[in-house]
Amino acid sequence: MVRRRRRSVLLLLLALTVLSPLVLYTHRLSAALNPNQRRDLPGEIVNQGRGVKASKLNALPLETVGSLKEPVGIVFSEESRESASKSTEPDSQEFLLRKAGEHKNRVLSEATAADSARSEDDDLIEQVTSKDGEDDGLATVSVDQQQITTASQQRSASEASSLENVPEQTSMENSLEGNKDGALLDTRIRNIRDLLIKAKVYLGLGAIRANPQYLKDLRQRIREVQKVLGDASQDSDLPKNANEKVKTLEQTLIKGKLMQDDCSVVVKKLRAMLHSAEEQLHAHKKQTVFLTQLAAKTLPKGLHCLPLRLANEYFLLDPSHQQFPNKEKLDDPKLYHYALFSDNILAAAVVVNSTVLNAKHPSHHVFHIVTDRLNYAPMRMWFLSNPPGKATIEVRNIEEFTWLNASYSPVLKQLESQSMIDYYFRTHRANSDSNLKYRNPKYLSILNHLRFYLPEIYPNLHKIVFLDDDVVIKKDLTSLWSIDMKGKVIGVVETCGESFHRFDRYLNFSNPVIVKNFDPHACGWAFGMNVFDLAEWRRQNITEIYHSWQKLNQDRLLWKLGTLPPGLITFWNKTLPLNRSWHVLGLGYNPHVSSRDIERAAVIHYNGNMKPWLEIVCPNSETTGRHTSIMTSPSCGSVTSILEERWHLQ
């Protein structure tokens, strides 16, 4: 009797062990497999493969190594998943249910308490579904993303993480559905391009290349998507069949992902592509620098022909008409004198005209222009035909300065040397400088260095304002002559607001001579608009200081070429800082110069490649005949009236 009771109890317990789990899960599984109830499922399951975010691309997401735990609930092996993906018949669903039941029994038998096991198992399985026939018979198994990880995912964790950065099909399809929630206009374009990058990665994988038919299909899909993409820059530019072509490529990539097992190959391929992209970017940057320098040093056809016509007109003039009036004012120290050294006729005209237009008393202003032999006649003809109002003008040829020769000027001796010519024109030499900025041929012109000989050129003057030919004057400058120089030689606007405008940017502080005499963090300044006390210059013998440093730099070991580095050295501790509003720089390279600074400036300086007389200065500038309209940026617009005045004067 006792034995019979024990046997009944054991049979009852066995029945409960077998039947109770089936009762618990039957309702959930039937609901998951019933298409009519899909609307009640979580959004990430219903939309699996149809628009989830990139962070939810995989049906079975990865966990970090530190958070990996033993799988709980139903774990589908690679074999079961592959068998499910190969069939869309009801048999595959029955197979999955049978595997679920078997694993369920194992989990329940190993649980320490029935209550805890039941609470853990309530959310084990969210859904087991197979895709519709339109998905090429591929079945997708979706489970709760927060509690399910598979053994196969642990084996391929590094592979999946390396591919995770490449957009998956689901995010692509979501973007193709219509750019919801205020997406950017080019979201689809970006996703398609990313998908093409992923496809190209697959082309280089060994497992893919070993399958000729798949490789052929993948290449065909890539060509189709590239054709659809074309030159489209916005989502609205894509054709109507873009969605279909992209989906086809995504499905092809899904098949390829199942074929690839070795993640190290994928990583190597991605690294190779990254390295190749960096090399191409570096090459394009170098080419951009070269082309920019070339464009900046190439005059438009009109500016090239203008000196020829002016020279022809000048030599047709009667000699009595080739002279400028008011010669007696040229040496009058009571007037306001400007020095301008240029071989650019229109640039010099802008400087002179803008100064006169803003002067309170134009008749008190005297302009001393020095140019080279080639532009001497055209420059004189321009100002003879277009005199600057009541102001006085002088145009001289640099060859008139017979005292300025190689025996007197070390820099002139260097400029005429064969080594200097080789440095500029033999660009294929291994020791040539890679920075094209220092290879500007303008440094070969002595006009660029005349600023260091102002007392010799104008021996009767006590104070003079030096102007570069790429500046525009916006206010009256007469107040500069009333500034107390406090024993300093040059008045400058400092440019130490940026770290790269300090002394260590221009001088070689690895040289002990430079280290001994200068502070690498000293504030730099700029030429362009400077006031010089010529009397103090002569008293301190500044020209001799300049010569001594030029002799030390014969091999260009102290600084590269140019006039600013020797200027920083020559006028070290001899500069008087001026208010920044006197001289606003950067309009030739910085499109973000403050409009407020431009409006307040007395002088705006187009230092850099974007000169006002070049076609590259404003991308949207239009030049028609003798009228130039520049309307793109504050810096361009500020000189519109000056440029128009220049053309009308012609």
Salt bridges, closest charged atoms under 4 A:
GLU78 OE2 - ARG81 NH2 2.86
GLU110 OE1 - ARG106 NH1 3.46
ASP115 OD1 - ARG118 NH1 3.24
GLU126 OE2 - ARG28 NH2 3.98
GLU134 OE2 - ARG50 NH2 3.37
ASP135 OD2 - ARG50 NH2 3.54
ASP135 OD2 - LYS131 NZ 3.87
GLU168 OE1 - LYS198 NZ 3.15
GLU168 OE2 - LYS257 NZ 3.50
ASP186 OD2 - ARG190 NE 3.11
GLU224 OE2 - ARG221 NH1 3.69
GLU279 OE2 - HIS275 NE2 3.85
GLU313 OE2 - ARG309 NH1 3.02
GLU394 OE1 - HIS368 ND1 2.60
GLU394 OE2 - ARG396 NE 3.92
GLU399 OE2 - ARG373 NE 3.61
GLU400 OE1 - ARG396 NE 3.38
ASP422 OD1 - ARG426 NE 3.25
ASP433 OD2 - LYS560 NZ 2.77
ASP468 OD1 - ARG451 NH2 3.56
ASP468 OD2 - HIS605 NE2 3.79
ASP470 OD1 - HIS605 NE2 2.81
ASP470 OD2 - LYS611 NZ 2.53
GLU536 OE2 - ARG539 NH2 2.32
GLU644 OE2 - HIS627 NE2 3.66
